[in-house]
Amino acid sequence: MNPLREMFLHHDWATRTLFDRCRALPAADLQQTVPGTYGTILGTLVHLVSGDQLYLELMTGKPEMAPIRGEVSHRSPCSRRPSSWDRPAGKP
């Protein structure tokens, strides 16, 4: 077992699960602030994805093709889920 790989697989699963659940919410709910979030729910999702994009850029040296940093409008992170997320982590 590779602990780093297992950590990334769990992070991948948790992020997908969170986005799937949030995708089912009405847009108005995503604008709510709840304890434990980074501002609004939508703001928290943007924060999570932009952080992941930044770490990926730092590890690969390649900029993200569709960065969502600072884009906290409507349902951006939920609706702009990359098609690559439809594959399990580690699969091309």
KAWO-V218246 format. One line per field, one symbol per residue. phi: phi as a letter, one per 20 degrees, with the letter a starting at -180 (. if undefined). psi: psi as a letter, one per 30 degrees, with the letter a starting at -180 (. if undefined). burial: # if it has 9 or more other ideal C-beta (glycine too) atoms within 8 Angstrom, else .. Layout:
phi=???
psi=???
burial=???
This chain:
phi=.dgfffffffggffffffffffffefgfffefdcgndenfgffffffffffffffffffdmdfffcfdgmedclcgffedgfffffdfgndf
psi=kjeeeeeeeeeeeeeeeeeeeeffkleeeffkklkglibleeeeeeeeeeeeeeeeeeefgkkkfikgkfiikbheeefgkkffffklkfk.
burial=.....#.##..##.##.##..##.#....#......#..###########.###.##..........#...#..####..#...........
